[in-house]
Amino acid sequence: MQTIKKRLKYSGRDNLPPSEFLSVASVARMLDLSTVSVYQLINDGIIPALSIKFTRENGKPRWKVRPTDLSDYVAANTGRTKPSPQ
């Protein structure tokens, strides 16, 4: 099965300000994974993510995940509709 990489660009049409998107650390806690694993899922295009233009002090992009994209991932991979609250 071929995975289609889906990297998104924030356009303001998402009806959510970037501050309401989920951080990689939040996604990792919800899925009970390491942040490295979440970054790998994003890089592989398995979890769609937004590269926010602001960068951290180390110059790397800040990835954000829409709550609906995380719910879709959870539903597709576990049969549940929402991630576990942490």
C-alpha positions in Angstrom: 0.0 0.0 0.0 1.4 3.4 -1.0 1.3 6.2 1.6 0.5 9.6 0.2 2.4 12.3 2.0 0.1 15.0 3.2 1.8 18.1 4.5 -0.6 21.0 5.0 -0.2 24.7 4.8 -2.2 26.9 7.2 -4.4 29.2 5.2 -6.7 30.6 7.9 -9.6 28.6 6.4 -9.4 25.9 9.0 -11.5 28.0 11.4 -8.9 27.4 14.1 -6.2 29.7 15.1 -2.7 28.0 15.1 -2.8 28.1 18.9 -5.6 25.6 19.0 -3.8 23.1 16.9 -2.1 20.2 18.7 1.6 20.2 19.3 3.8 17.1 18.7 4.2 16.7 22.4 0.4 16.7 22.9 -0.1 14.2 20.2 2.6 12.0 21.6 0.9 12.0 25.1 -2.5 11.3 23.6 -1.2 8.3 21.6 1.2 7.1 24.2 4.1 7.4 21.8 7.4 9.2 21.9 7.7 12.6 20.2 10.3 10.9 17.9 7.6 8.4 16.8 5.1 11.2 16.1 7.7 13.1 14.1 8.2 9.9 12.1 4.4 9.5 11.5 4.4 13.2 10.3 7.4 12.7 8.0 5.9 9.6 6.5 2.7 11.4 5.8 0.6 9.1 8.0 -0.5 12.0 10.3 -1.1 15.2 8.4 0.6 18.2 10.0 1.1 21.8 9.4 4.5 23.4 9.4 3.9 26.7 11.2 6.1 29.4 9.8 7.5 30.3 13.2 10.6 28.4 14.1 12.0 27.3 17.4 15.2 28.7 18.7 17.1 25.7 17.1 15.7 26.8 13.7 13.6 23.7 13.1 9.9 24.1 12.0 7.1 23.8 14.5 4.7 21.1 13.4 1.1 21.3 14.5 -1.7 18.7 14.0 -5.4 19.6 13.5 -7.6 17.8 16.1 -9.7 16.4 13.3 -6.7 14.9 11.5 -5.7 13.2 14.8 -9.2 11.8 15.3 -9.2 10.5 11.7 -5.8 8.8 12.3 -7.1 7.2 15.6 -10.3 6.0 13.9 -8.5 4.5 11.0 -5.9 2.7 13.2 -7.9 1.6 16.2 -11.6 1.7 15.5 -12.0 4.4 18.2 -13.1 7.8 17.3 -11.1 9.9 19.7 -7.6 9.7 21.2 -7.2 8.8 24.8 -7.3 11.9 27.0 -4.0 12.5 28.9 
